[in-house]
């Protein structure tokens, strides 16, 4: 009769998976079992996942300076990498935790009041600057200004 391990992840032969908190998924490869069964197939799977994630991350980096949702695409590339690589899973979990903390802080009434006050001050400063510009130069379009 086989012994039942005390911890659910212990002795399960999960190919390098590390048990974490119960609400988070275990770290490690998400490749199908038949892919993980062959070392050569698993290595080629990892190369394909890495190249696909790299292409998406590079496209996202380009979108930081070109039109497009750059950060969203970069995190999508990181999610692709996280299907296979533990380091990407750790980075993605850290990022999710930080975004959740920032969202929770942003919903704090004191922080919201401060943000609204700063936004109102910024709008007032911008309105004053526009008013000074209009007072000094009028409503002439830049291409109609004579030197």
C-alpha positions as CSV (number, residue, x, y, z in Angstrom):
1,X,0.0,0.0,0.0
2,X,1.4,3.4,-1.0
3,X,1.9,6.1,1.6
4,X,-0.2,9.2,1.2
5,X,2.0,12.4,1.5
6,X,1.1,14.8,4.2
7,X,1.3,17.8,1.8
8,X,-0.7,17.6,-1.4
9,X,2.3,18.6,-3.6
10,X,4.8,16.4,-1.9
11,X,6.0,13.4,-3.8
12,X,3.6,13.9,-6.7
13,X,6.4,13.9,-9.3
14,X,5.2,17.2,-10.8
15,X,8.3,17.8,-12.9
16,X,9.8,20.7,-11.0
17,X,6.6,22.4,-9.9
18,X,6.9,24.2,-6.6
19,X,3.9,24.4,-4.3
20,X,2.8,27.9,-3.3
21,X,-0.2,29.3,-1.4
22,X,-3.4,27.3,-1.9
23,X,-5.1,30.1,-3.9
24,X,-2.3,30.4,-6.4
25,X,-1.5,27.9,-9.0
26,X,1.7,25.8,-8.7
27,X,4.8,27.1,-10.4
28,X,6.1,25.2,-13.4
29,X,5.5,24.2,-16.9
30,X,1.9,24.3,-18.2
31,X,2.8,22.2,-21.2
32,X,0.6,19.2,-22.0
33,X,1.7,16.0,-20.4
34,X,2.7,14.3,-23.7
35,X,5.1,17.3,-24.4
36,X,6.7,17.1,-20.9
37,X,7.2,13.3,-21.3
38,X,9.9,13.8,-23.9
39,X,12.9,16.0,-23.1
40,X,13.6,16.9,-26.7
41,X,9.9,17.8,-27.4
42,X,9.7,19.8,-24.1
43,X,12.9,21.7,-25.0
44,X,11.5,22.6,-28.5
45,X,8.2,23.6,-26.9
46,X,10.1,26.0,-24.6
47,X,12.0,27.5,-27.5
48,X,8.7,28.1,-29.3
49,X,7.1,29.6,-26.2
50,X,10.2,31.8,-25.6
51,X,10.2,33.1,-29.2
52,X,6.5,33.8,-29.2
53,X,6.7,35.7,-25.9
54,X,9.8,37.6,-27.1
55,X,8.0,38.7,-30.3
56,X,5.0,39.9,-28.3
57,X,7.2,41.7,-25.8
58,X,9.3,43.4,-28.6
59,X,6.0,44.5,-30.2
60,X,4.9,45.9,-26.9
61,X,8.2,47.8,-26.5
62,X,7.8,49.3,-29.9
63,X,4.2,50.3,-29.0
64,X,5.7,52.3,-26.1
65,X,7.0,54.8,-28.7
66,X,4.5,54.1,-31.5
67,X,0.7,54.2,-31.2
68,X,-0.7,51.2,-29.4
69,X,-1.3,49.6,-26.0
70,X,2.4,49.0,-25.2
71,X,2.3,48.0,-21.5
72,X,-0.7,45.8,-22.1
73,X,1.1,43.9,-24.9
74,X,4.3,43.6,-22.8
75,X,2.3,42.0,-20.0
76,X,0.6,39.7,-22.6
77,X,4.1,38.6,-23.7
78,X,5.0,38.0,-20.1
79,X,1.9,35.9,-19.6
80,X,2.9,33.8,-22.7
81,X,6.3,33.3,-21.0
82,X,4.6,32.4,-17.7
83,X,3.0,29.4,-19.3
84,X,6.4,27.8,-19.4
85,X,9.0,29.6,-17.3
86,X,9.0,29.9,-13.5
87,X,10.8,33.2,-13.5
88,X,8.0,34.8,-15.6
89,X,5.4,33.3,-13.3
90,X,7.1,34.9,-10.3
91,X,7.4,38.3,-12.1
92,X,3.7,38.1,-13.2
93,X,2.5,37.3,-9.7
94,X,4.6,40.2,-8.3
95,X,3.1,42.5,-10.9
96,X,-0.5,41.3,-10.2
97,X,0.1,41.9,-6.5
98,X,1.5,45.4,-7.0
99,X,-1.4,46.3,-9.4
100,X,-3.9,45.1,-6.8
101,X,-2.3,47.1,-4.1
102,X,-2.3,50.2,-6.2
103,X,-5.9,49.7,-7.1
104,X,-6.8,49.3,-3.4
105,X,-4.8,52.4,-2.5
106,X,-6.5,54.4,-5.3
107,X,-9.9,53.6,-3.9
108,X,-9.0,54.9,-0.4
109,X,-11.1,58.0,0.2
110,X,-8.1,60.1,1.4
111,X,-6.1,59.2,-1.7
112,X,-9.0,60.0,-3.9
113,X,-9.5,63.4,-2.3
114,X,-5.8,64.1,-2.7
115,X,-5.9,63.0,-6.4
116,X,-9.0,65.1,-7.1
117,X,-7.3,68.1,-5.5
118,X,-4.2,67.7,-7.5
119,X,-6.2,67.2,-10.7
120,X,-8.2,70.4,-10.0
121,X,-5.1,72.3,-9.3
122,X,-3.5,71.1,-12.6
123,X,-6.6,72.0,-14.5
124,X,-6.6,75.5,-12.9
125,X,-2.9,76.1,-13.7
126,X,-3.5,74.9,-17.3
127,X,-6.5,77.3,-17.6
128,X,-4.5,80.2,-16.3
129,X,-1.7,79.4,-18.8
130,X,-4.2,79.2,-21.7
131,X,-5.7,82.5,-20.6
132,X,-2.3,84.2,-20.5
133,X,-1.5,82.9,-23.9
134,X,-4.8,84.1,-25.4
135,X,-4.4,87.5,-23.7
136,X,-0.9,87.9,-25.1
137,X,-1.2,86.4,-28.6
138,X,-5.0,86.3,-29.2
139,X,-6.7,83.4,-31.1
140,X,-4.3,83.4,-34.1
141,X,-3.4,80.0,-35.4
142,X,0.3,79.3,-35.5
143,X,0.4,79.1,-39.3
144,X,-1.2,82.5,-39.6
145,X,1.3,84.3,-37.4
146,X,3.5,86.8,-39.3
147,X,7.1,87.4,-38.2
